[in-house]
Amino acid sequence: MTASSRTAITPLTVQPITTSVTLNASRAWLASLHGTDQTETVTLDASKLVAGTHYTAGDASQPYSRLVSGIPLGRITASGLYGPFDPAAADGRQVFAGLVFEETVFAPGQPKIPCALLWHGVARTAKIPGGIDTTKITPSPTGALIRFV
């Protein structure tokens, strides 16, 4: 190869970009720290969640969706996954299992979402995201031990 036929190689420059997002968990629904040290890890069935009620959808600046803390949950008997508490459901979610303790970020389209479940403690009824009718919670030995104030 002659000196005149050589091709100049341009060096590759890599410029990493770092993005940081801070989420401030709103736990206005939490009335006491009792039970917060003993949450249980559970998995949600994402198909049961509704955008705007149970989670905030991601956008161009934050591609991940954010699960809201304080959502009442019930356990789906067939799958063992959890979904929003629904006293009219017949799939197991009619038994109140507890409240989502921590806000959780998840990728859009993710079928299962891990989260922390507060299964005993004290909560402010008027501050529960999406609301809850405590008169429709049937006491159950497998249900949550949440006192609503």
ChimeraX attribute file (.defattr): number of C-alpha atoms within 10 A of each C-alpha:
attribute: neighborCount
match mode: 1-to-1
recipient: residues
	/A:1	5
	/A:2	5
	/A:3	6
	/A:4	6
	/A:5	7
	/A:6	8
	/A:7	7
	/A:8	6
	/A:9	6
	/A:10	6
	/A:11	6
	/A:12	6
	/A:13	6
	/A:14	6
	/A:15	6
	/A:16	5
	/A:17	5
	/A:18	5
	/A:19	6
	/A:20	6
	/A:21	7
	/A:22	5
	/A:23	10
	/A:24	7
	/A:25	12
	/A:26	12
	/A:27	18
	/A:28	14
	/A:29	21
	/A:30	23
	/A:31	16
	/A:32	11
	/A:33	10
	/A:34	13
	/A:35	14
	/A:36	17
	/A:37	8
	/A:38	13
	/A:39	19
	/A:40	14
	/A:41	12
	/A:42	16
	/A:43	17
	/A:44	22
	/A:45	19
	/A:46	20
	/A:47	11
	/A:48	11
	/A:49	14
	/A:50	12
	/A:51	11
	/A:52	11
	/A:53	13
	/A:54	22
	/A:55	19
	/A:56	15
	/A:57	18
	/A:58	15
	/A:59	9
	/A:60	6
	/A:61	8
	/A:62	12
	/A:63	13
	/A:64	16
	/A:65	19
	/A:66	20
	/A:67	23
	/A:68	21
	/A:69	26
	/A:70	27
	/A:71	25
	/A:72	25
	/A:73	24
	/A:74	26
	/A:75	26
	/A:76	21
	/A:77	12
	/A:78	8
	/A:79	10
	/A:80	14
	/A:81	19
	/A:82	26
	/A:83	24
	/A:84	26
	/A:85	23
	/A:86	19
	/A:87	19
	/A:88	11
	/A:89	13
	/A:90	11
	/A:91	15
	/A:92	22
	/A:93	22
	/A:94	21
	/A:95	26
	/A:96	27
	/A:97	27
	/A:98	26
	/A:99	28
	/A:100	26
	/A:101	24
	/A:102	19
	/A:103	20
	/A:104	19
	/A:105	20
	/A:106	20
	/A:107	14
	/A:108	13
	/A:109	9
	/A:110	11
	/A:111	13
	/A:112	16
	/A:113	17
	/A:114	16
	/A:115	22
	/A:116	20
	/A:117	26
	/A:118	30
	/A:119	22
	/A:120	19
	/A:121	21
	/A:122	20
	/A:123	23
	/A:124	16
	/A:125	17
	/A:126	14
	/A:127	15
	/A:128	20
	/A:129	17
	/A:130	12
	/A:131	13
	/A:132	17
	/A:133	10
	/A:134	12
	/A:135	7
	/A:136	13
	/A:137	17
	/A:138	12
	/A:139	11
	/A:140	11
	/A:141	8
	/A:142	10
	/A:143	18
	/A:144	21
	/A:145	18
	/A:146	17
	/A:147	13
	/A:148	15
	/A:149	11
